[in-house]
Amino acid sequence: NAMVSGSKAALQEYLAKHPDSEHKAEAQHKIDSIDWSDAINENTMESIQAYLDEHANGEHVDEANDALKKIKANTVQAEDKTLVTTVLRRFFQSINMRDEAALTATVSPLLTNFLGKSDATKADVVTFMNKIYKEDITNMNWRLDSNYKIDKKEIGDEQYEYTVSVSATQDIERTDETKEKHAQYRITTKINPDGLITALNMTKILE
């Protein structure tokens, strides 16, 4: 009756009442199949992990691990966003402080593209920072908005590259009050698995 019902609760009740039954393996197999079917139908990290937690030696463990890896490779997780936001905040905070060492620590030795320049170096990044600090600028503050758009791509075994788009506001204090004090930019960047910027471009948003 438990097998015919196809109910996990009925099967569990049967096993509880008959722990030494000759049909124990059949019941366990059926429960494993039911849980795996539910997990793969939902197809989320939570559902797959729930199956693995309940069936550490289940019949579908290998499939579950493969499914989990596939979902992870295509879904931006909380730790991915933390990595991305941390890297970009450090980059712009370094510019705010005009700290060359801190700035170059956020970028790879060779960037595929930096503000339109191919194969840019750390020195090119420092040059950019010094260039935007005009003589009449007394203070600069970059603020990143929260509208991150993040895509991830697996480029190695559980190694991911992130393509990011976010807007940023540049606030400037000048000795010449007639000049521009605020500007908004769209930032597009790529970040490698080591948490280093490998490409970065900025487009001014016209109001």
N, C-alpha and C positions, 0 to 999 in steps of 0.2 A: 504493500500500500504506500509506503514512504517513497519508493522508487517511482511508482506510477504517478504519484502526486507531483513529482519534480520539485518539491518544496525543500529548500535548504533547512528550514525550521523542522520539518517533519523528519528529515534525515538525521539531523542533530539529536532530535528527541529519541529516535530509534537507537542511535549509538549510545546515548546516555542510559537507556533502559537495557541495552544488550551490548555492553562493552567488549565481550568476548565472542560475539557472533561470528559465524563463518562468512557472513556477508559484510563484515566490517570494511574490507578493502574496497568492495563495490560502492559502499556508501561514501567512503572517503573520496574515491575517484569522482563520484557524482558531485559531491560538494566542491571539490577542486574545479571541476568543469563549470559549475554554476558561477563560482566566484570569478573565474577567468573570463567567462563570457560577459559578466557584468562589467568587469574592469576594462576590457577591450572595447566594449560598446560605448562606455563613457570616454575612454581614451584620454585621460588626463594624468598628470604626474601623480596626483593624489590617489586616483583609483588604481593605477598600476602599483604604486607603492603600498597601498592597502592590501592588495593581493599578495605581494612579496612578504609583507609583515605577517600575514596570516598563514602563508604557505611557504615557509622558508625552504622546504624541500619538495615543493609542488611540482607537478608535471609540466608546468608552463613557465618555470623560472627563467630559462634561457630566453624564451620569447618575451617575457616581461622585461628583462634587463635590456634587450634590444629595443623594445618599444619605448622604454624609459629614456634611453640614450637618444633615440630619434626625436622624441618630444623635446628633450632638453636642447638639442641642436637647433631646433627651429623656434624655440620660445624664449623670449627675453625674461630672465628670472630677476628676482630682487637683487641678487648679488651682482648680476650683470650691470644693472642700472647704477648700483653703488660704485662699481669700478669706474664706469663712464663719467658719472658726475664728479667723482673725486679727482680724476685726472684733469678734467676741464676746469674745475675750480682752482686747482693748483696752478694751471697754466695762466689763467687770468689774474689770480692773486699775485703771482710772480711779476706780472706786468704792472699791477697796481703798486707793488713795492719796488719795482725796477730792480729786481734781483736776478742777475744774469745766471748765477749758478742754479737757483731754484727753477728758473725757466727752462734751461737746457736739460734739466733732469726729467722734464715731462715729455720730451720729444725723442724720437729715435735718431741715431747718428746720421741717417740719410732718410729724408722724407720724399716720397714719390712726387708730391706736389705741395708747395707752400705758397699761398697767395699767387698762384699762377706760374710759379717757377718750378720746373721739374728738377728732381735730384737735389733738393735743397739740403743744406747742412745746418748744424746747430748755430753756426756763425751767422747764417742768413736769418735765423729766428731772432738772434740778439740784435742784428742790424735793424730789423723791423721794429723791435721795441724802442730802440734808441731814436729811430726816425720819427715815430709818432709823438715823442716828447718834444714838441716844438719849444722854442725859447720862451714863449709867453705862457706856457702851461706850468702852473704851480702845483697842481695835483690832478690825478686821474683815477677813476674808479670804474672798473668793469663789473657789471652784475648780470649773471646768467638767469634767464627766465626758467620756468618749470615746464615749458612745453617741449620736452625732449621727444624726439622720434628716433628710436633705436632699432636697427636691423642687425642681426648677427648671422655669421656664416662660419661653419666649421672648416678650418683650414689644416687641421691635424687631429689626432686622436684626442677628442674633448678639448681642443684648442680653438678659440674663437676670435674672429676679427669683427669689430663693431663699426658700422657706418652710422653716423650720428648727425642729426640736424637739430639745432636749437637757436633761439633768438637771444640776443644779449644787448644790454644798454650800456653805452659809454657816457659817463658823466665827467665833464672837464671843468676845472677851475682855471681861469686865465687872468692875466693882468689886464688884458684888453677885454672889457665887458661887452663890446659890440660883437665879438666873434661867437661862433657856435659853442654851446655848452653841453648839449645832449645830442646823442645820435644812437640809432638802433641798427643792429646788424643781424643778418641771418648767418649763423656759423654752420658750416658743414665740415665734418672731420672723419678720419678713420683712426681707430685705436687697435693696436695689435694685442695678442694674448698676454704680453708682458706689461700691459697697461701703459704703453708709450704711444704718443701721437705720431702717426706715419704720414698723414696728409691733413691739411687744414686750409680752408678758404673762407673768406668773409665777403658778404654782399651787403651794401648799405641799403636799409629799408627807407624808402622815401615816404615822407608823411604826406 
